[in-house]
Amino acid sequence: MRPEPDYPERTYVIVGIVADSKYSDLREDPQVQAFVPISQLPVTAQGPGMGMLIASRDPAAAQNTLRHMLDEKHPGSEMQFADFQQGILDHLVGDRLMARLSGFFGILAALLVVVGLHGVLSYFLAQRRSEIGIRIALGASRGRVVAAMMRSAAIMLAAGLVVGTVLAFFAAREAATLLFGLKPWDPVTFAAAAALLTVVTVVASLIPSLRAANVNPIDSLRAE
């Protein structure tokens, strides 16, 4: 080690390596640090103080016990206490708030997609009720009519999934700068979203299709 004020030139032996960690910011690059026993530091650099790290299930009780012990043996000592875990939580308030807000708006967006998709498909199939009546009047079976409606919905679903996946990928890249740990490409999340939209599309298409296939062709033709 190069000489610094109160720290003479010295040589240390590396006895172990710890994993990279974040110390002050979740988004910082790993910093090069070394941990050395305090007994190996120069006396002039140690200063008139001491630091202790205590693990306890009840931080308040541990703090009171330690304060009482030190007051008895070293009256007048200045003591400062800090909850290490609480300090971490306080430092992550902004990130936790952003994550909760993002989760809330994500759920809200999913609900809006479900409601909107159901409404659009129901309207789309309602507009084709006359066509369905004509097909049935010309001899098409109700099963074939329902299958044709489902194929049309499947084409719309496939196009929407392709375009939505591409847009979601680019949106996730921008969101990754705001939320720590968010991956721009998460196959599980994308697959879950695609499965949800598929289920909603099938349900939203099947029910109106069955309803339209069961209408009286004469009534549909009269309405036309």
C-alpha positions as CSV (number, residue, x, y, z in Angstrom):
1,M,0.0,0.0,0.0
2,R,1.3,3.5,-0.9
3,P,1.9,5.8,2.0
4,E,-0.8,8.2,3.0
5,P,-1.3,10.7,5.9
6,D,-1.3,8.6,9.2
7,Y,-0.8,5.5,7.0
8,P,2.8,4.4,6.4
9,E,3.7,2.2,3.4
10,R,2.8,-1.3,4.2
11,T,2.2,-4.8,2.7
12,Y,-0.8,-7.0,3.3
13,V,-1.4,-10.6,2.5
14,I,-4.7,-11.5,0.9
15,V,-6.3,-14.3,2.8
16,G,-9.7,-14.3,1.1
17,I,-12.0,-12.7,-1.5
18,V,-15.6,-11.7,-1.0
19,A,-18.2,-11.3,-3.7
20,D,-19.0,-7.9,-5.3
21,S,-21.5,-5.9,-3.4
22,K,-23.3,-2.5,-3.5
23,Y,-22.4,-0.1,-0.8
24,S,-24.0,3.3,-1.5
25,D,-26.1,2.9,-4.7
26,L,-27.9,0.0,-6.3
27,R,-26.8,1.1,-9.8
28,E,-23.2,1.7,-9.0
29,D,-20.4,-0.4,-10.4
30,P,-18.6,-2.7,-8.0
31,Q,-15.9,-0.8,-6.1
32,V,-12.5,-2.2,-5.3
33,Q,-12.2,-2.4,-1.5
34,A,-10.1,-4.1,1.1
35,F,-11.0,-5.2,4.6
36,V,-8.2,-5.3,7.2
37,P,-8.2,-6.0,10.9
38,I,-8.3,-2.8,12.9
39,S,-5.4,-4.1,15.0
40,Q,-3.1,-3.8,12.0
41,L,-3.9,-0.1,11.4
42,P,-1.5,2.5,12.9
43,V,-2.5,3.7,16.3
44,T,-2.5,7.3,15.0
45,A,-5.1,6.4,12.3
46,Q,-7.5,4.6,14.6
47,G,-8.8,7.6,16.5
48,P,-10.4,7.7,19.9
49,G,-13.4,5.5,19.0
50,M,-14.7,2.1,18.4
51,G,-17.3,0.6,16.1
52,M,-19.4,-2.5,16.8
53,L,-21.8,-4.5,14.7
54,I,-24.4,-6.5,16.7
55,A,-26.9,-9.0,15.3
56,S,-30.1,-9.1,17.3
57,R,-33.8,-9.9,16.8
58,D,-34.7,-7.0,19.0
59,P,-32.5,-4.0,18.1
60,A,-34.1,-1.7,20.7
61,A,-33.4,-4.2,23.6
62,A,-29.8,-4.7,22.4
63,Q,-29.3,-1.0,22.2
64,N,-30.6,-0.4,25.8
65,T,-28.5,-3.3,27.2
66,L,-25.3,-2.1,25.5
67,R,-25.9,1.5,26.6
68,H,-26.5,0.3,30.2
69,M,-23.3,-1.8,30.2
70,L,-21.1,1.0,28.8
71,D,-22.6,3.6,31.2
72,E,-21.6,1.4,34.2
73,K,-18.0,0.7,33.0
74,H,-17.3,3.9,31.1
75,P,-19.5,6.8,32.4
76,G,-19.7,9.8,30.1
77,S,-18.9,7.8,26.9
78,E,-20.6,9.2,23.8
79,M,-22.6,6.5,22.0
80,Q,-24.3,6.6,18.6
81,F,-26.6,3.8,17.4
82,A,-27.9,3.0,14.0
83,D,-30.1,0.2,12.7
84,F,-28.3,-1.3,9.8
85,Q,-31.3,-2.9,8.3
86,Q,-33.5,0.2,8.7
87,G,-30.7,2.2,7.1
88,I,-30.9,0.0,4.0
89,L,-34.7,0.3,3.8
90,D,-34.5,4.1,4.2
91,H,-32.0,4.3,1.4
92,L,-34.3,2.2,-0.9
93,V,-37.5,4.3,-0.3
94,G,-37.4,5.8,-3.7
95,D,-36.8,2.5,-5.5
96,R,-39.5,0.7,-3.5
97,L,-42.0,3.5,-4.2
98,M,-41.2,3.4,-7.9
99,A,-41.6,-0.4,-7.9
100,R,-45.0,-0.3,-6.1
101,L,-46.3,2.4,-8.4
102,S,-45.1,0.5,-11.5
103,G,-46.8,-2.7,-10.2
104,F,-50.0,-0.8,-9.5
105,F,-50.1,0.8,-13.0
106,G,-49.1,-2.6,-14.5
107,I,-52.1,-4.3,-12.9
108,L,-54.4,-1.4,-14.0
109,A,-53.1,-1.6,-17.5
110,A,-53.7,-5.3,-17.6
111,L,-57.3,-4.8,-16.5
112,L,-57.9,-2.1,-19.1
113,V,-56.5,-4.4,-21.8
114,V,-58.8,-7.2,-20.7
115,V,-61.9,-5.0,-20.7
116,G,-60.9,-3.3,-23.9
117,L,-60.1,-6.5,-25.7
118,H,-63.4,-8.1,-24.7
119,G,-65.3,-5.0,-25.8
120,V,-63.6,-4.8,-29.2
121,L,-64.0,-8.4,-30.0
122,S,-67.7,-8.4,-28.9
123,Y,-68.4,-5.4,-31.1
124,F,-66.5,-7.0,-34.0
125,L,-68.6,-10.2,-33.8
126,A,-71.8,-8.3,-33.2
127,Q,-71.2,-6.4,-36.5
128,R,-71.0,-9.8,-38.3
129,R,-74.2,-11.3,-36.9
130,S,-75.9,-10.6,-40.3
131,E,-73.1,-12.4,-42.1
132,I,-73.4,-15.3,-39.6
133,G,-77.2,-15.5,-40.3
134,I,-76.6,-15.6,-44.0
135,R,-74.0,-18.4,-43.7
136,I,-76.4,-20.5,-41.6
137,A,-79.2,-19.8,-44.0
138,L,-77.1,-21.0,-46.9
139,G,-76.3,-24.3,-45.1
140,A,-73.2,-23.6,-43.0
141,S,-73.2,-25.5,-39.7
142,R,-73.0,-23.5,-36.5
143,G,-69.7,-25.3,-35.6
144,R,-68.0,-24.0,-38.9
145,V,-69.4,-20.5,-38.2
146,V,-67.9,-20.5,-34.7
147,A,-64.6,-21.9,-36.1
148,A,-64.4,-19.1,-38.7
149,M,-65.0,-16.4,-36.1
150,M,-62.3,-18.0,-33.9
151,R,-59.9,-18.0,-36.8
152,S,-60.4,-14.3,-37.4
153,A,-59.9,-13.6,-33.7
154,A,-56.7,-15.8,-33.7
155,I,-55.3,-13.8,-36.6
156,M,-55.9,-10.5,-34.7
157,L,-54.4,-12.1,-31.6
158,A,-51.2,-13.2,-33.4
159,A,-50.7,-9.8,-35.0
160,G,-51.3,-8.1,-31.7
161,L,-48.8,-10.3,-29.8
162,V,-46.1,-9.7,-32.4
163,V,-46.5,-6.0,-32.4
164,G,-47.0,-5.8,-28.6
165,T,-43.9,-7.9,-27.9
166,V,-41.7,-5.7,-29.9
167,L,-43.1,-2.5,-28.3
168,A,-42.9,-4.1,-24.8
169,F,-39.3,-4.9,-25.4
170,F,-38.3,-1.4,-26.2
171,A,-40.5,0.0,-23.3
172,A,-38.8,-2.4,-20.9
173,R,-35.4,-1.1,-21.9
174,E,-36.5,2.4,-20.9
175,A,-38.1,1.2,-17.7
176,A,-35.0,-0.7,-16.7
177,T,-33.3,2.7,-16.1
178,L,-35.9,3.5,-13.5
179,L,-36.4,0.1,-11.8
180,F,-33.4,-1.8,-10.3
181,G,-33.3,-5.4,-11.3
182,L,-35.7,-5.1,-14.2
183,K,-34.6,-7.1,-17.3
184,P,-35.4,-5.7,-20.7
185,W,-36.0,-9.3,-21.9
186,D,-37.8,-11.5,-19.4
187,P,-39.2,-14.6,-21.2
188,V,-41.3,-15.6,-18.2
189,T,-43.0,-12.3,-18.0
190,F,-43.6,-12.0,-21.8
191,A,-44.9,-15.6,-21.9
192,A,-47.3,-14.9,-19.0
193,A,-48.6,-11.7,-20.6
194,A,-49.1,-13.6,-23.9
195,A,-51.0,-16.4,-22.1
196,L,-53.2,-13.9,-20.4
197,L,-54.1,-12.2,-23.6
198,T,-54.7,-15.5,-25.3
199,V,-57.1,-16.7,-22.6
200,V,-59.0,-13.3,-22.7
201,T,-59.2,-13.5,-26.5
202,V,-60.5,-17.0,-26.6
203,V,-63.2,-16.3,-23.9
204,A,-64.1,-12.9,-25.5
205,S,-64.4,-14.5,-28.9
206,L,-66.0,-17.8,-28.0
207,I,-69.0,-16.5,-26.0
208,P,-70.2,-13.9,-28.6
209,S,-69.5,-16.5,-31.4
210,L,-71.7,-19.1,-29.8
211,R,-74.4,-16.5,-29.1
212,A,-74.3,-15.3,-32.7
213,A,-74.3,-18.8,-34.1
214,N,-77.5,-19.6,-32.1
215,V,-79.5,-16.8,-33.5
216,N,-82.4,-17.4,-35.9
217,P,-81.2,-16.8,-39.5
218,I,-84.6,-15.4,-40.4
219,D,-84.3,-12.8,-37.7
220,S,-80.8,-11.8,-38.9
221,L,-81.9,-11.5,-42.5
222,R,-84.9,-9.4,-41.5
223,A,-82.7,-7.1,-39.5
224,E,-80.4,-6.8,-42.5
